[in-house]
Amino acid sequence: MGVPIRFLLYAADETAANMAAQVAFERIAVIDGMMSDYNPESELMRLCRDAAATNDGPGPPTALSPELAFVLERSEQLARRSGGAFDVTVGPAVRLWRRARRQHRLPDAERLAEARAAIGFELLRLGRSTTDDSVTAQLLRPDMRLDLGGIAKGYAADEALRTLADHGIERALIDAGGDIVVSGPPPGETGWLIGVARLEPNGEPTHYMRLAHRAVATSGDAWQHVEIDGVRYSHIVDPRTGLGLTERSSVTVVAPDGTTADSLATAVSVLGPVEGVRLIEAVPDTAVLSVFVDDDKVLTAESSNFAALITATQEAK
């Protein structure tokens, strides 16, 4: 998935720990093989080919694995809830911005317009059978490309944690490139101590949380951005415009699971602090802290329940 993945876990002995970790890493590899948009033979990329629309009409209904069906259905729900701020059909624009970051040059206006024409969550049609509960997908416009970069890591971390639990590991933390999911706390602790990422890379956290049976995801441009003609562009693309975000921000979302935390962190980044907090306030059992720059000033916006999650910095030290 293009990120380092790390496990911390407690087990009865080293053999049990290594065996459970190996199976959990294998589970992540399976999901990567399904959902990567870098692998042309992943299930996601095969779907983009098999369900592709033509100028004559929508693509054919294409069967989905239960895993991909779950992620696409969750993605559709958030896309509608966020007004398209989260949208897995953003792939055509993401591909242009990846090239722009390598070449330090803005995407060609005509190609960007073509990409935008192939973006829109309503252009991905999901269908569920009433007989066997199977799910199919259709792409309704030519040249569509799906991108699960804002949700697949969280889902993979959830699945790895579930796999560890199936093998008797009840106290574990999984860090998938900044998307963290945890089960039971370390022995003698109330939760795992997790620092909240700052706006600057490598900055020491100013806030800490103790979490158990929860997930936290941080989305921002500290590590992935490009400056073109004096403007700083994030790797996060607004599906509604096809453009990389230009507002500097770091968004941290706490949720019951990694799938929810990962996708909401992306949605809040696109919506901005005001609309983002409003979205989080409407989603049960979630919280957010947004750190952003406005007129060269670093400001924060947070949901009403975020402060209750904070652990004293002195305890962390």
Disulfide bonds with the S-S distance in Angstrom:
none
